[in-house]
Structure formats: C-alpha cells, structure tokens
C-alpha cells in the first residue's frame, strides 16, 4: 500500500464533494506522482491518518483506487536503427522554431487545490478573520495546515508576512498567496523569497493578480526570455495594465537580447510579435540568422513584409523563396517594402 501513488480524478466535481478541510488539504497535495509513503512528510499527518483519509477520498470518487498488480510485460525488442533521418528532424536552415523552455502551463496540484481552496477560504472567513489582526499574525507564524493554508487568504500584509515566516510554508502556500492576496505590500513580501519568486506556478498567478505592482513585474520579468515575456502580453487572463508593462519590458529586452533569442521570438510567433516592435531595428547577426533560413509559412512572410524595420538583405532573401514565387500577393508585399532592392521594385 505504501508504494501506491494516489491519482486525483480530474473530471470529478471536486468543489461539490463533501470533503472536510483535512481531506481537502490532503487532496491538494496529490499530484499523481507522489507515493503514499511520502505523504506523511509532505502533509505532517501520521501514516495511519493518511490511509484513512485516502480511503474516504476513494469512496468520494475524488481519487482513483489502488490498482491491482499487473503481469510483467515481455521485454521490448528495440527497433533496428537505420541511417534515415527521423520524421521529426528538421533540415538545416528551416524556418521551424528552435526548442524553448516552456513555462509551466498548469502546476500538477492545481486542480485538487482549487477544490480545497473553497474549504480553506471558509475556514478563514468563519473562524480566523473575526480574530484581531495582531492575534492572526501571531497565530499564522506557528500555524499548521489546514489553518496555515487558510491564513493565505488574509488581506492584511502583516499576516501574510507571518505566514511566510512560518517554517512549514511551502510552494502550495506561496501559490495561494500569489493568487488570492490583493495587497501589493504582501506580494512584495512573497517575492522576497527567491525560491517562491522563481516558481512557475507563483509567477503564473502573480501576473493574473490585478494588484501586482508594475515595479515588481519589471524586477521579476526583465531578465526572462523574450518568448516568456511575449506570452504575458498575449494572455487574456492577465490584467491590461500588466500586459502593457510586459510589452514595455519586452521592447527593452529586445534591444539587448542575444541575436538567437530575437530570431527565436520572431519564428515562434510567426512574426506576430513584430507589430509590438515598431520602431526597433535588428543588428547584423540577427539579420544574418534570419537570412540563413528557408521560409514556407505565408503568415510569417506576410508579417515580415509589413515590418518596417525588416533588413534589406532579409527582404531580398524572402523574394527568392519558393513560397513567395508561388504567391504573387506575397511578392507584391515584399516589392513594396521600403527596404526592397531597387531591381525588385522595378520588377513589380
């Protein structure tokens, strides 16, 4: 039983299940990859208590039951290697984007935590919020879960600072604060912990928090990759003020980023980012890297053709592409570009 890895059922209507605060807390710690034997250290609850809670979660339909042992499969015979290139390999000079470290889209424990958050909020509003602020701050400094998670909903920055001083505080609490605390002072305190500020889940909720100070955003995102900054500018869940700051940060970063990172941004967005880079030029290395690729995407070619800062060498390179030769409207767009070669404009 200790080797069993409990897996939450994503399709369950978790918010409607009759879970206690303790059951919701344990459920929020199940990420589908942590075995039962590690849960006592993760939750602070004794093993027998964990087993009893997991039994009830299975009965509620919130967790898959422990599987029966499956027979050992026969050993796989490796397929013979051939000299042919894999279908996933790209020819040198392709316009396909370079590999990128993607931002974590959804943290593993977020789905069950969403259900448990309702219980923690109720615990805070009904039992903790009526207490005086000084008492809440003192109590938060030594609290254990589920009370510690409930204190993450406190609107007072002093209480949040006490939560962050608690030796039991971890990433799940930091993500709750980033999402539900709406005071810039408390958010600044949260990001004073480097381990929390660098967590993808914390950053995801911070940018969606309408009280995130623009100065804090600049400190946290100014050194991040251009593509990550671009994603913030396009995320509709991010408040417009933060998206506007993200565009400013991205433009500033574009001026100093390595040429490879600029090319990566342009290719991954099929040139859509160029509309946000009006007035910015590229250096010779960036132009050379762009000119060293084959272009097949009409969208990418069209967006470059509408980019006023497109280098003359890049316009000339695009005019030689097979995709441009087959589509007169693309060729006409490029021929009308102010940086198009003179002989190309005469030919149009």
C-alpha positions as CSV (number, residue, x, y, z in Angstrom):
1,X,0.0,0.0,0.0
2,X,3.0,2.4,0.7
3,X,4.1,2.0,-2.9
4,X,0.7,3.1,-4.2
5,X,0.6,6.5,-6.0
6,X,-2.8,8.1,-5.4
7,X,-4.1,9.9,-8.5
8,X,-6.8,12.6,-8.3
9,X,-9.7,12.2,-10.8
10,X,-9.6,15.5,-12.8
11,X,-13.2,15.0,-14.1
12,X,-14.7,14.8,-10.6
13,X,-16.8,17.7,-9.5
14,X,-14.4,18.3,-6.6
15,X,-15.9,21.5,-5.4
16,X,-19.2,19.7,-4.8
17,X,-17.8,16.8,-2.8
18,X,-18.5,16.7,1.0
19,X,-14.8,17.0,1.9
20,X,-13.6,18.1,5.3
21,X,-10.8,20.7,5.4
22,X,-8.3,17.9,6.3
23,X,-9.4,15.8,3.3
24,X,-9.3,18.8,1.0
25,X,-5.8,19.5,2.3
26,X,-4.5,16.0,1.6
27,X,-6.2,16.0,-1.8
28,X,-4.4,19.2,-2.7
29,X,-1.1,17.5,-2.1
30,X,-1.8,14.7,-4.5
31,X,0.0,15.4,-7.8
32,X,-0.4,11.9,-9.4
33,X,3.4,11.1,-8.9
34,X,3.9,11.1,-5.2
35,X,3.6,7.7,-3.5
36,X,1.8,7.2,-0.2
37,X,5.0,6.7,1.8
38,X,6.0,10.3,1.1
39,X,2.7,11.9,2.1
40,X,3.3,11.9,5.9
41,X,6.4,14.1,5.4
42,X,4.6,16.2,2.9
43,X,1.5,16.8,5.0
44,X,2.7,16.4,8.6
45,X,0.0,13.8,9.2
46,X,0.7,10.3,10.6
47,X,0.6,7.4,8.2
48,X,-2.5,5.8,9.7
49,X,-4.3,9.1,9.3
50,X,-3.2,9.4,5.7
51,X,-4.5,5.9,4.9
52,X,-7.9,6.7,6.5
53,X,-8.2,9.9,4.5
54,X,-7.2,8.3,1.2
55,X,-9.8,5.6,1.8
56,X,-12.5,8.3,2.2
57,X,-11.3,10.2,-0.9
58,X,-11.5,7.0,-2.9
59,X,-15.1,6.4,-1.6
60,X,-16.0,10.0,-2.5
61,X,-14.8,9.3,-6.1
62,X,-12.0,12.0,-5.8
63,X,-9.1,9.6,-6.1
64,X,-8.6,6.5,-8.2
65,X,-8.4,3.3,-6.2
66,X,-5.2,1.4,-5.8
67,X,-4.6,-0.7,-8.9
68,X,-4.2,-4.4,-8.8
69,X,-0.7,-5.7,-9.7
70,X,-0.4,-6.2,-13.5
71,X,1.6,-9.1,-15.0
72,X,5.1,-8.2,-16.2
73,X,5.1,-7.4,-19.9
74,X,7.6,-9.3,-22.2
75,X,10.8,-7.4,-22.8
76,X,10.5,-4.9,-25.7
77,X,12.7,-5.7,-28.7
78,X,14.4,-2.5,-29.9
79,X,13.6,-1.5,-33.4
80,X,16.7,-1.6,-35.7
81,X,18.3,1.7,-36.3
82,X,18.5,3.0,-39.9
83,X,20.5,5.7,-41.5
84,X,17.4,7.6,-42.5
85,X,16.6,10.8,-40.7
86,X,13.7,10.9,-38.2
87,X,10.5,12.5,-39.4
88,X,10.9,14.9,-36.5
89,X,14.3,16.1,-37.6
90,X,14.3,19.4,-39.4
91,X,16.6,20.3,-42.3
92,X,19.3,22.9,-41.5
93,X,18.1,26.4,-42.3
94,X,14.4,25.5,-41.8
95,X,12.1,28.3,-40.6
96,X,10.8,26.0,-37.9
97,X,11.3,27.4,-34.4
98,X,14.1,26.4,-32.0
99,X,13.4,24.4,-28.9
100,X,12.3,26.6,-26.0
101,X,11.9,26.0,-22.3
102,X,8.1,26.3,-22.0
103,X,6.5,28.0,-19.0
104,X,4.6,25.5,-16.8
105,X,1.0,25.9,-18.0
106,X,-0.7,24.2,-15.1
107,X,1.0,23.1,-11.9
108,X,0.4,19.4,-11.1
109,X,-1.5,20.0,-7.9
110,X,-3.7,22.9,-9.1
111,X,-6.9,21.0,-9.9
112,X,-7.4,19.4,-6.5
113,X,-6.1,22.6,-4.8
114,X,-8.9,24.5,-6.5
115,X,-11.4,22.3,-4.7
116,X,-9.7,22.5,-1.4
117,X,-9.3,26.3,-1.6
118,X,-13.0,26.7,-1.0
119,X,-12.7,24.9,2.3
120,X,-9.7,27.0,3.3
121,X,-11.4,30.2,2.5
122,X,-14.4,29.2,4.5
123,X,-12.2,28.3,7.4
124,X,-10.5,31.7,7.3
125,X,-13.8,33.7,6.9
126,X,-15.7,31.8,9.6
127,X,-13.0,31.1,12.3
128,X,-9.9,33.2,11.6
129,X,-11.0,36.5,10.1
130,X,-13.1,37.5,13.2
131,X,-9.9,37.5,15.3
132,X,-7.9,40.7,15.8
133,X,-5.2,41.3,13.3
134,X,-2.4,41.1,15.9
135,X,-3.7,37.7,17.0
136,X,-4.0,36.4,13.4
137,X,-0.4,37.5,12.7
138,X,0.9,35.8,15.8
139,X,-1.1,32.6,15.2
140,X,-0.1,32.4,11.5
141,X,3.6,32.3,12.4
142,X,3.2,28.9,14.1
143,X,0.1,27.5,12.3
144,X,-0.2,24.1,10.8
145,X,-2.3,23.0,7.8
146,X,-5.2,23.4,7.1
147,X,-5.1,26.6,9.2
148,X,-1.8,27.7,7.6
149,X,-3.4,27.5,4.1
150,X,-6.4,29.3,5.4
151,X,-4.2,32.2,6.5
152,X,-3.1,32.6,2.9
153,X,-6.5,34.3,2.2
154,X,-5.8,37.0,4.8
155,X,-6.0,40.5,3.2
156,X,-3.6,42.1,5.7
157,X,0.1,42.2,4.6
158,X,1.3,41.7,8.2
159,X,-0.5,38.4,8.4
160,X,1.0,37.3,5.1
161,X,4.5,38.2,6.3
162,X,3.8,36.0,9.4
163,X,2.7,33.1,7.1
164,X,6.0,33.5,5.1
165,X,7.9,33.3,8.4
166,X,6.3,30.0,9.3
167,X,8.8,27.1,9.0
168,X,6.1,24.9,7.4
169,X,5.3,27.3,4.5
170,X,5.9,25.9,1.0
171,X,5.1,26.4,-2.7
172,X,1.4,25.5,-2.3
173,X,1.0,28.3,0.2
174,X,3.0,30.7,-2.0
175,X,0.8,30.0,-4.9
176,X,-2.3,30.6,-2.8
177,X,-0.9,34.0,-1.7
178,X,0.1,34.9,-5.3
179,X,-3.5,34.2,-6.5
180,X,-5.7,35.4,-3.6
181,X,-3.8,38.1,-1.8
182,X,-4.6,41.6,-3.2
183,X,-2.3,43.9,-1.4
184,X,1.0,45.0,-3.2
185,X,2.9,45.0,0.1
186,X,2.1,41.3,0.7
187,X,3.0,40.4,-2.8
188,X,6.3,42.2,-2.4
189,X,7.0,40.2,0.8
190,X,6.1,36.9,-1.1
191,X,8.6,37.7,-3.9
192,X,11.3,38.5,-1.3
193,X,11.7,34.7,-1.1
194,X,13.7,33.8,-4.2
195,X,12.5,30.2,-4.2
196,X,8.9,31.4,-4.4
197,X,9.5,34.2,-6.9
198,X,11.2,31.7,-9.3
199,X,8.4,29.1,-9.2
200,X,6.4,28.9,-12.5
201,X,3.1,28.5,-10.6
202,X,3.7,31.5,-8.4
203,X,4.6,33.6,-11.5
204,X,1.5,32.4,-13.3
205,X,-0.8,33.6,-10.6
206,X,1.2,36.8,-9.9
207,X,0.7,38.1,-13.4
208,X,-3.0,37.4,-13.2
209,X,-3.3,39.3,-9.9
210,X,-4.6,42.8,-10.5
211,X,-2.6,44.2,-7.6
212,X,0.8,43.1,-8.9
213,X,2.9,46.3,-8.9
214,X,4.5,47.2,-12.2
215,X,7.9,47.7,-10.5
216,X,7.7,44.2,-9.1
217,X,6.8,42.8,-12.5
218,X,9.8,44.6,-14.1
219,X,12.2,43.1,-11.4
220,X,10.9,39.6,-11.9
221,X,10.5,39.5,-15.7
222,X,13.0,41.9,-17.1
223,X,15.7,39.2,-17.3
224,X,13.4,36.4,-18.6
225,X,13.4,35.1,-22.2
226,X,11.6,37.2,-24.8
227,X,9.2,34.4,-25.6
228,X,8.1,34.2,-22.0
229,X,7.5,37.9,-21.9
230,X,5.5,37.8,-25.1
231,X,3.2,35.2,-23.7
232,X,2.3,37.5,-20.8
233,X,1.5,40.3,-23.4
234,X,-1.0,37.9,-25.1
235,X,-2.6,36.2,-22.1
236,X,-6.2,37.4,-21.8
237,X,-6.3,36.3,-18.1
238,X,-3.6,39.0,-17.4
239,X,-4.9,42.5,-16.5
240,X,-4.4,45.1,-19.2
241,X,-2.1,47.2,-17.0
242,X,0.3,44.2,-16.5
243,X,0.1,43.3,-20.2
244,X,1.1,46.9,-21.1
245,X,4.0,46.7,-18.7
246,X,5.0,43.4,-20.2
247,X,5.1,45.0,-23.7
248,X,7.4,47.7,-22.5
249,X,9.7,45.2,-20.8
250,X,9.8,43.0,-23.9
251,X,10.7,46.0,-26.1
252,X,13.5,47.0,-23.7
253,X,14.7,43.4,-23.6
254,X,14.6,43.1,-27.4
255,X,17.2,45.8,-27.7
256,X,19.8,43.9,-25.6
257,X,18.8,40.2,-26.1
258,X,21.1,37.8,-28.0
259,X,20.5,37.5,-31.7
260,X,19.5,33.9,-31.3
261,X,16.8,34.8,-28.8
262,X,15.4,37.5,-31.1
263,X,15.2,35.1,-34.0
264,X,13.5,32.5,-31.7
265,X,10.9,35.0,-30.8
266,X,10.1,36.0,-34.4
267,X,9.9,32.5,-35.6
268,X,7.9,31.0,-32.7
269,X,5.2,33.8,-33.1
270,X,5.3,33.6,-36.9
271,X,6.1,37.3,-36.9
272,X,3.1,38.3,-34.9
273,X,5.3,39.9,-32.3
274,X,6.7,42.4,-34.9
275,X,3.5,44.5,-34.5
276,X,4.7,45.2,-30.9
277,X,8.3,46.0,-32.0
278,X,7.5,49.0,-34.2
279,X,10.5,51.4,-34.3
280,X,13.0,48.8,-33.2
281,X,15.7,47.5,-35.5
282,X,17.9,44.4,-35.5
283,X,21.6,44.0,-35.6
284,X,23.7,42.4,-38.4
285,X,23.9,39.0,-36.6
286,X,20.1,38.8,-36.2
287,X,19.7,39.7,-39.9
288,X,22.2,37.1,-40.9
289,X,20.5,34.4,-38.8
290,X,17.1,35.3,-40.4
291,X,18.6,35.2,-43.8
292,X,20.1,31.8,-43.3
293,X,16.7,30.0,-43.1
294,X,14.1,28.7,-45.5
295,X,10.7,30.2,-45.3
296,X,7.5,28.3,-46.1
297,X,4.9,30.0,-43.8
298,X,2.8,32.7,-45.7
299,X,1.8,34.2,-42.3
300,X,5.5,34.6,-41.3
301,X,6.5,36.1,-44.7
302,X,3.5,38.4,-44.6
303,X,4.3,39.7,-41.2
304,X,7.9,40.3,-42.1
305,X,6.8,42.1,-45.2
306,X,4.8,44.5,-43.0
307,X,7.7,45.1,-40.6
308,X,9.1,48.5,-41.5
309,X,12.5,47.6,-39.9
310,X,13.0,44.4,-41.9
311,X,16.6,44.5,-43.1
312,X,17.1,44.9,-46.9
313,X,19.1,41.6,-47.0
314,X,16.1,39.8,-45.5
315,X,13.6,41.3,-48.0
316,X,15.9,40.2,-50.8
317,X,16.2,36.7,-49.3
318,X,12.4,36.3,-49.0
319,X,11.9,37.3,-52.6
320,X,14.0,34.2,-53.6
321,X,11.8,31.8,-51.5
322,X,9.7,29.3,-53.4
323,X,6.6,30.2,-51.3
324,X,6.9,33.8,-52.5
325,X,7.4,32.8,-56.1
326,X,4.2,30.7,-55.9
327,X,2.1,33.5,-54.3
328,X,2.1,36.9,-56.3
329,X,0.5,38.7,-53.4
330,X,3.4,38.0,-51.1
331,X,5.9,39.0,-53.8
332,X,4.0,42.3,-54.3
333,X,4.0,43.0,-50.5
334,X,7.8,42.5,-50.4
335,X,8.4,44.5,-53.5
336,X,6.6,47.5,-52.0
337,X,8.6,47.3,-48.8
338,X,10.8,50.5,-48.4
339,X,13.9,48.3,-47.9
340,X,13.2,46.2,-51.0
341,X,16.1,46.1,-53.5
342,X,15.7,48.7,-56.3
343,X,15.7,46.0,-59.0
344,X,12.9,44.2,-57.2
345,X,10.8,47.3,-57.0
346,X,11.3,47.9,-60.7
347,X,10.3,44.3,-61.4
348,X,7.0,44.9,-59.5
